[in-house]
């Protein structure tokens, strides 16, 4: 039996202990179920008894929770479970993720929340073209847009271009009411929504009128060269191989591209997704990175991760039949 050690953690008096232990001690019970150490809470003091390595991890965890509470950031059971999962990962500690702030806007801090998200943003920093591939809710597009806005704010690029393919699913564009802009708006609305989370609406509208920020369907990219731009292609699973080639060859001087998508959710009526085949073509080339997200990286409701895993298992079973 390994030697037991003990530490005492004192939570500052300006922190509400209910934020740390959760309603009805829900967070505390989740932590206790995850570790073998004994945790005793009395007032604002937390006494932990266990092996040295686990004590270090728990010290980091409670320090991370304390900082979140002091900064007014929401603490939920899902965020507790993500932090506990990180304790099993030697590559990134919760504190390393906390320190990697991509963008702040009106008190809202955007940072990677999982090791894969951290790998992803590092890949974007160090490569000209980065592919983020994986299920919905893993932050692929949101983090890419945050990196784009941050690069623009630092004047590393002169403009932002956000694009996605317009793939008809059940309705034909020609039969939707309104002008062309009104027809395509529902398809690119998610990009607007994310952008308004990171910039003042008036500023976004001004930049869009000046052409500094552009949100457009993929078809509008044909024949162009995108210089001095941070370019994000969303929903790339709905591109054909020809469209993917067309998009990638728009790359201009001083630009960076991020391509995101989920190859399990293609809406193409027929044919092969360009996102499925691009790794075979470009894999191994310098300055191009591929980052694969899993269900464990889902940062929406915890049930979303279970849904993604359930569908993955069902697809594997069908392949065997």
N, C-alpha and C positions, 0 to 999 in steps of 0.2 A: 504494500500500500504506500502511495506517494506521500511525502510529508506535506501537511496542511499548513497554510499561511493565512494570515488575517490582515485585512486593511479596513480603515475607517474613512469613509467619504463624507464630507460635510457639504451639504447643498447650501449655497448662499441664501440668506434670509429674504432677498428680494425675489426669489423664485418660489412659486406656488408648488408645493410638493405634489399636489393633485395632478399637475402637468407631467411629473416624473413617473409616478406610480400608476396614473390613470384612474378613470372612474371605477370605484369599487375595487381598486388595486388590480385592474385588468392588465395593465402593462407589466406590473411587477410579477403577476402570476405567469404571464407569457415568458418572461425572462427566467423565472425559476424553473419552468418546465423545460427550458432549452439547455440549461447548464446543470452541472453537478454540484456547484458551490452552494453553500447555504447563505441566504440573504436575509438580514434582519433590518427592518426600518423602524426607527424611533425618532419622532420629531423630524428634524431636518438632517439626521445622521443615518447613514447606511453602512452597516457592518457586513462584510463579506468574508466568508471562510471557505477556502478551497486551495487547489494547486496554483502555483505561482503564475503559470502561463495564462490560466483562465482569469485570474485576478487582474492581470494586466489588461486583458481584453474587456473585462467588465468595467474597469476604471475608465478606459477610453469610451465605452458606451455611455456611462453615466455622465461623463464630461461632455460628450456630444449632445446628450439630451438637455443638459443644463444650459449649454450655449443656445440651443434651439429655443428653449423657454425664455431665456433672457432677451433674445432677438424677436420674440413674438411670433416665431414660426410655428405652424400647426404641428402637433405631435399626434399621430394616430396609431392604432394597432397595426395597420399595414406598414407604417414607417418603422415601427418597433421591430416587426418581423423581418423587414429588409435589413435593418442594422444587425439583427441577430444572424442572418444568413451571411453577412459580410464577415462575421467573426470566424467563419470557417474558411475564409479566403485569405491566404497569406499575402497576395499581391497588393491589395488595397485595404487599408483600414478605414473605418468610417470617417476618421479625421482627415485622411487624405482626400476623400471625396468632398468633405465640407470645405476644405481650403481651396478647391478648384472652382472658383466663382466665375461663371461665364458672362453673366449679365445681371444687372440690378435695375429694376424699374418700379418706382413708387413703392419701395419697400419690399417688393417681390424679388427674391433671389433665385436665379436659375443656375443650377449646378448638376453634375451627374449624380445619380442616386444609386447606381449599381456598378460593379466592376466593369461590366461590358460597356455601359455608357461612358465610363472613364476611358476605356480603350478606344471607343469610338471618337470622342472629342479629341483625344491625343492624335488619332490617325488623321483627323481633319486638319489639325494644326501642322502636321509634318508631311502631308501628301497633297498633291495638286488635285487628284480625283479620289474620292472616297465613296464606297458603296456601303450603305447600311441596310441589311436584309434581315427581316424577321417579322414576328407577329405584331398585330395592332397593340397599341398601348405601351410600347417599349421606349417611346420618346425619340424615335429616329428623326422624324420631321421637325419636331419641336426643338430639339437640341441643334439640328442643322441650321434652323432659322435663327436661333439664339447666337450661334457662332457667326452667322452672316451679319446680323445686326451689330454684334460686338466688333467684327472686323471693319464694318462701315464706320462705326463710331470712332475707331482708332485710326481712320483714314488709310487703312491697309488696302481698301478697294474703293472705287469711286461710285459704285452702284450695286444694287441687289436685284437679281432676276429670279423670280419664283415661277415655276411652271409645272404643269401636270398634264397628262393626256386626257382628252375628253372622250370617254368611252361611253356609249349609250347603253344603258341598262334598263330595258323595259320601255323607254320612251325615246322617240326619235327627235333629235334637235330641231329638225325642220318643222315639227308639229308643236313645239313649245312656243308660247306666245312671246311677243316682244322683239326687240332688236337683237343683233348678234351678241352684243354685250350682255343683255338681259338673259339670253339663252344660255350663255356659258357661265354666268355668275354662280349658279348652284354648284357647279363642278369645282370652282376655284375658291368658293366661300371659305372652306376650312383654312386656307392659307391667309386670308384676310383676318380671320378670327385669331389665329396664332400671332400674327404680326401686331394686332392691336393689344396683345398682352405684353408687348415689348417696347412699344413706341406710342407716343401721344397721337390720337386720331388725326388732329389737325396737322401734325408734322408728317404723318404718313400720307395724308391726302395731298399736301403740298409737294412732297417728294414724288408722288405718283404723277401729279400734273406736270412736273418738271422732267419726268422720265428717269429720275434717279432711282426710284423703286418701280419695278415692273412685275405685274402678276398677269400671266397670259397662258393660254393653252399651248401645248407643245407644238402644234402645227404652225404657230406664229414664229417659231425659232428657225424654220427652214431658210437657208440662204444667208444667214447672218453670221458674223464673227463677234463673239462676246469678249471684248477686251476689258481689263481693269474691273472685273465684276466677280461677285460671289454668287454663283448660280446653284439653285437647288431644284432638282427634279423629283417631284413627289409622285407616289402611286406608279412607280416605274414598272411594276409587274404588268401594267396595261399597255406597255409599249411593245411593238413588234421588233424583231432584230434590226430591221431596216431603220425604224425610228430611233432605236438606241444608237445605232451608228451615226445617224444624222445629228442627234443631240451631242454626242461626245465630240464630234468633229467641229462643233461650234466653238470649242475652247480657244480663247485668244490669249494674248500676252497679259501677264499680271493677274490672271483669273484663277479661281478655284471652283471646283464642282463637287457637289454632294448629291448622290443618287440614292433614293430610299424606296423601299417597297417590300411587299410580302408576297412571295411567289406562290403561296397557298391560296391567295384570294384574287386571282386574275379574273377580270371581267371580259376578256377578249372573246368575241363570238367564235372564233376559230383561229388555228395557227398557234405558233410557239411564242411565248413571252420572251422579249429581248433581255429581261432581267435574268431569266433562267439560263440563257446561253452565254451571257457576257463574261462570266468567270472562266469559261472554257477558252474564250478568245483572248482575254486580257490578263488572266491569272499569271503571276510571275513577272509582270512588267514593273519596272521601277517607277516610283512616284504614284502608284495606284494601289489603294488598300481596300480590302474587303473585311467588313465587320459583321459577324453573325450574331443576332439576338435570339434568345430563347424565352420560353414562357416565364422563367425565373426573373426576367428583366422587365416584366410588365409592371408599370407603376400606376396603373389605374386601380380600380377596385380589385381586391384580392381574388374575387370570383372570376375575373377576366382571365387570370393566369390559369385557373383550373379549367375554364372553358377551352382555352387554347390547347392545353395538354390533352384534354378529352378528345378534341377533334384530331390532334396528331395521332393519338392511339387508334382512333377509328380509321384513319387513312392507312395506317400501317397494316391493320387487319384486312382491309379491303385489298391491299396489294398482295397479301398472301393468298387470298381466295382465288 
